[in-house]
Amino acid sequence: MKPEEKPNRPPSRLDCIKYFNALWSCYSPFHQMQNYYRYGVFDNCSSKWRDLVDCLMLKTKSRAEVEEMLMAREKARPHFWTYRTVDEASANWWKMYKHRVMMSSPPKTFDIYV
């Protein structure tokens, strides 16, 4: 199908409901206790607020500006995976988990034939 033959689709609107729902669930007791259990601190939900405010700000812009801003944000966002060499991965692992390895006791060996 050629670009000229594309069916006319209704214009996609920027919907901020999903950001509002994410902010609402961020303040739920379940999410806060889960965050406290995992990280030892409560979530201040600042990223959810930022996403909602950004969405509301984009609604005041023209469609061309919105598309341009969203493409720029997508390009600026870091890739999901960080590729490392074996040495870099090892150094990063020890940096992140050394405290847990040092705090844990060595595994106990049991001789059942003694």
C-alpha positions, 0 to 999 in steps of 0.5 A: 500500500502506497503512502497516498493510499493509507486509510484516513484514521482519526487523529490520535489524541494525547490521553492523560488518563493513564498518567493520572491513574499511574499517579493515583495508584502510586499513592495507594497503600499497597504500592507504598508498602511494596516500595518500602519493602523493596527499597526501604523508603516510601515513593514520593511519586515525583516521576508520576507527577512529572509525567502527568504535568508533561502530558497536560503541558503537551495538550496546550501545544500544536500537533506538530510541536507535540510530535516533535517533542515526543520524538526528541524525548524518545531519542534522548531516553537511554536504551533499556539494556546497558551493554558491557564487557565481561570486566565492566559487568563484573565491576558493576555487579560488585559495586551493586551487590558487594555489601550483600555478599560481605554481610551474608555468612558463608554457606554451611556445609553439612557432612551427613556421613560423619 
